[in-house]
Amino acid sequence: MKNKFMKEKVLEYLKNEPRSRERSLHQRAMVNLLLKKYPELKTIEKEMLINFAKDFETCTRAWRHITENNESLRGNDYNDKKALVQAKQIELGYRPNYHNDIKKLAQL
Protein backbone atom coordinates (compact mmCIF):
# COMPACT_ATOMS: atom_id res chain seq x y z
CA MET A 1 0.00 0.00 0.00
CA LYS A 2 2.92 2.29 0.69
CA ASN A 3 4.12 2.18 -2.95
CA LYS A 4 0.61 2.89 -4.25
CA PHE A 5 0.33 5.92 -1.97
CA MET A 6 3.70 7.26 -3.14
CA LYS A 7 2.80 6.60 -6.77
CA GLU A 8 -0.39 8.63 -6.33
CA LYS A 9 1.58 11.47 -4.72
CA VAL A 10 4.10 11.51 -7.57
CA LEU A 11 1.30 11.50 -10.16
CA GLU A 12 -0.43 14.38 -8.40
CA TYR A 13 2.84 16.32 -8.15
CA LEU A 14 3.64 15.82 -11.84
CA LYS A 15 0.18 17.03 -12.80
CA ASN A 16 0.37 20.11 -10.55
CA GLU A 17 4.02 21.04 -11.17
CA PRO A 18 4.75 20.91 -14.92
CA ARG A 19 8.41 21.94 -14.44
CA SER A 20 8.96 18.77 -12.41
CA ARG A 21 8.48 16.74 -15.59
CA GLU A 22 11.85 17.86 -16.90
CA ARG A 23 14.49 15.15 -16.55
CA SER A 24 17.04 17.69 -15.38
CA LEU A 25 14.74 18.76 -12.52
CA HIS A 26 13.47 15.41 -11.30
CA GLN A 27 15.76 15.24 -8.26
CA ARG A 28 14.57 18.69 -7.19
CA ALA A 29 10.98 17.50 -7.65
CA MET A 30 11.63 14.39 -5.57
CA VAL A 31 13.17 16.47 -2.79
CA ASN A 32 10.18 18.84 -2.81
CA LEU A 33 7.80 15.90 -2.65
CA LEU A 34 9.71 14.14 0.12
CA LEU A 35 10.01 17.32 2.17
CA LYS A 36 6.23 17.22 2.46
CA LYS A 37 6.48 13.72 3.91
CA TYR A 38 9.52 14.49 6.09
CA PRO A 39 9.11 18.12 7.20
CA GLU A 40 11.88 17.73 9.80
CA LEU A 41 14.36 17.72 6.89
CA LYS A 42 13.44 21.32 6.05
CA THR A 43 16.22 22.39 8.41
CA ILE A 44 18.74 21.04 5.87
CA GLU A 45 19.70 23.25 2.95
CA LYS A 46 17.58 22.25 -0.04
CA GLU A 47 20.50 22.23 -2.50
CA MET A 48 22.32 19.77 -0.23
CA LEU A 49 19.29 17.47 -0.31
CA ILE A 50 19.11 17.73 -4.10
CA ASN A 51 22.80 16.85 -4.40
CA PHE A 52 22.22 13.97 -1.99
CA ALA A 53 19.37 12.70 -4.22
CA LYS A 54 21.60 12.88 -7.30
CA ASP A 55 24.42 11.05 -5.55
CA PHE A 56 22.00 8.45 -4.20
CA GLU A 57 20.74 7.69 -7.72
CA THR A 58 24.30 7.46 -9.05
CA CYS A 59 25.27 5.14 -6.20
CA THR A 60 22.20 2.95 -6.79
CA ARG A 61 22.99 2.61 -10.50
CA ALA A 62 26.61 1.71 -9.71
CA TRP A 63 25.46 -0.83 -7.10
CA ARG A 64 23.13 -2.54 -9.58
CA HIS A 65 25.80 -2.56 -12.31
CA ILE A 66 28.48 -3.99 -10.03
CA THR A 67 26.27 -6.70 -8.52
CA GLU A 68 24.93 -7.63 -11.96
CA ASN A 69 28.47 -8.25 -13.20
CA ASN A 70 30.02 -9.75 -10.04
CA GLU A 71 28.14 -12.72 -8.60
CA SER A 72 30.47 -12.91 -5.60
CA LEU A 73 29.30 -9.44 -4.49
CA ARG A 74 25.58 -10.27 -4.53
CA GLY A 75 23.54 -10.75 -1.38
CA ASN A 76 21.73 -13.99 -0.58
CA ASP A 77 18.43 -12.50 -1.74
CA TYR A 78 19.74 -11.36 -5.15
CA ASN A 79 17.93 -14.09 -7.09
CA ASP A 80 14.65 -13.63 -5.18
CA LYS A 81 13.57 -10.65 -7.29
CA LYS A 82 11.93 -12.61 -10.10
CA ALA A 83 9.82 -14.69 -7.70
CA LEU A 84 8.86 -11.63 -5.65
CA VAL A 85 7.87 -9.68 -8.79
CA GLN A 86 5.77 -12.57 -10.07
CA ALA A 87 4.07 -13.00 -6.69
CA LYS A 88 3.21 -9.29 -6.64
CA GLN A 89 1.88 -9.46 -10.21
CA ILE A 90 -0.40 -12.35 -9.24
CA GLU A 91 -1.52 -10.46 -6.13
CA LEU A 92 -2.44 -7.49 -8.34
CA GLY A 93 -4.41 -9.72 -10.73
CA TYR A 94 -1.87 -9.99 -13.55
CA ARG A 95 -0.42 -13.11 -15.06
CA PRO A 96 3.30 -13.45 -14.32
CA ASN A 97 5.40 -11.93 -17.12
CA TYR A 98 2.31 -10.42 -18.75
CA HIS A 99 4.55 -7.69 -20.19
CA ASN A 100 6.17 -10.33 -22.44
CA ASP A 101 2.73 -11.09 -23.90
CA ILE A 102 2.28 -7.39 -24.65
CA LYS A 103 5.65 -7.29 -26.43
CA LYS A 104 4.72 -10.34 -28.53
CA LEU A 105 1.37 -8.80 -29.48
CA ALA A 106 3.12 -5.59 -30.56
CA GLN A 107 5.35 -7.59 -32.90
CA LEU A 108 2.38 -9.25 -34.66
Backbone torsions as a table, in degrees:
resi	resn	phi	psi	omega
1	MET	NA	-31.0	-179.1
2	LYS	-61.0	-44.4	-179.8
3	ASN	-64.6	-38.8	179.8
4	LYS	-64.1	-42.0	178.3
5	PHE	-61.0	-46.2	-179.0
6	MET	-65.8	-39.0	178.7
7	LYS	-60.8	-42.1	178.3
8	GLU	-64.4	-39.4	178.8
9	LYS	-65.3	-41.9	179.0
10	VAL	-65.0	-44.2	178.9
11	LEU	-58.9	-47.4	178.6
12	GLU	-59.8	-43.7	-179.2
13	TYR	-63.8	-44.8	179.7
14	LEU	-62.8	-35.8	178.2
15	LYS	-69.8	-40.0	-175.3
16	ASN	-85.2	-20.6	-176.9
17	GLU	-125.6	81.7	-175.9
18	PRO	-55.0	-32.6	179.8
19	ARG	-63.6	-27.3	-177.9
20	SER	-67.9	-12.3	-179.3
21	ARG	-75.9	-16.7	-179.2
22	GLU	-71.0	132.1	-179.1
23	ARG	-56.3	-39.6	-177.8
24	SER	-69.1	-14.6	-178.2
25	LEU	-112.3	7.2	-173.0
26	HIS	-68.1	-31.8	177.1
27	GLN	-66.4	-40.1	177.7
28	ARG	-61.4	-41.8	179.1
29	ALA	-63.6	-42.8	179.5
30	MET	-63.2	-41.5	178.9
31	VAL	-62.9	-45.8	178.5
32	ASN	-58.0	-43.7	-179.6
33	LEU	-65.6	-44.5	-177.9
34	LEU	-72.6	-26.4	175.9
35	LEU	-65.1	-27.2	175.5
36	LYS	-69.2	-34.8	-179.7
37	LYS	-80.0	-34.8	-177.8
38	TYR	-121.0	71.5	-175.7
39	PRO	-60.9	-22.5	179.3
40	GLU	-65.5	-17.5	177.8
41	LEU	-79.5	-7.6	-179.7
42	LYS	-63.9	-13.2	177.9
43	THR	-77.2	-14.8	179.0
44	ILE	-90.4	140.5	179.2
45	GLU	-56.9	130.5	-175.2
46	LYS	-59.0	-41.3	-179.7
47	GLU	-62.4	-33.8	177.8
48	MET	-66.3	-40.6	177.6
49	LEU	-65.3	-38.6	178.5
50	ILE	-64.9	-44.3	177.4
51	ASN	-63.3	-37.8	176.2
52	PHE	-60.7	-44.8	180.0
53	ALA	-61.2	-42.5	178.6
54	LYS	-63.0	-46.6	-179.7
55	ASP	-65.0	-36.5	178.3
56	PHE	-62.4	-44.9	179.0
57	GLU	-63.3	-42.4	179.1
58	THR	-62.4	-44.3	179.1
59	CYS	-63.0	-41.8	179.3
60	THR	-63.1	-43.7	178.2
61	ARG	-62.5	-43.5	179.2
62	ALA	-62.3	-43.3	179.9
63	TRP	-58.0	-49.2	-179.6
64	ARG	-62.5	-42.9	-179.2
65	HIS	-62.8	-46.5	-178.3
66	ILE	-64.9	-46.5	-178.5
67	THR	-70.2	-27.9	176.6
68	GLU	-66.2	-36.4	-174.9
69	ASN	-98.3	-4.3	-178.4
70	ASN	-135.4	92.6	-176.8
71	GLU	-56.9	-34.5	-176.7
72	SER	-66.9	-15.8	-179.0
73	LEU	-99.9	5.2	-179.7
74	ARG	-85.0	148.7	174.8
75	GLY	-76.7	169.7	-179.0
76	ASN	-64.1	-24.7	-177.6
77	ASP	-94.1	7.4	-175.0
78	TYR	-55.4	-42.8	-175.7
79	ASN	-85.7	2.7	179.9
80	ASP	-78.9	-15.3	-172.2
81	LYS	-56.6	-48.7	-176.3
82	LYS	-58.4	-46.1	-179.8
83	ALA	-65.3	-40.4	179.4
84	LEU	-65.8	-40.9	178.5
85	VAL	-63.7	-45.6	180.0
86	GLN	-63.7	-40.6	178.1
87	ALA	-62.0	-40.8	179.6
88	LYS	-67.5	-40.0	178.1
89	GLN	-60.4	-43.8	178.8
90	ILE	-63.5	-43.4	178.7
91	GLU	-58.7	-35.5	-179.0
92	LEU	-85.1	-1.5	176.5
93	GLY	95.3	7.9	177.5
94	TYR	-95.0	159.9	169.6
95	ARG	-82.1	143.1	177.0
96	PRO	-56.2	138.3	179.1
97	ASN	61.8	28.8	179.7
98	TYR	-57.4	-28.7	-179.1
99	HIS	-64.0	-27.3	176.1
100	ASN	-68.2	-35.8	176.5
101	ASP	-63.0	-40.8	179.7
102	ILE	-63.4	-42.0	178.3
103	LYS	-62.6	-42.2	179.3
104	LYS	-63.7	-42.8	178.8
105	LEU	-62.3	-37.0	-179.9
106	ALA	-66.8	-28.5	-179.2
107	GLN	-79.3	-19.7	-178.3
108	LEU	-73.6	NA	NA
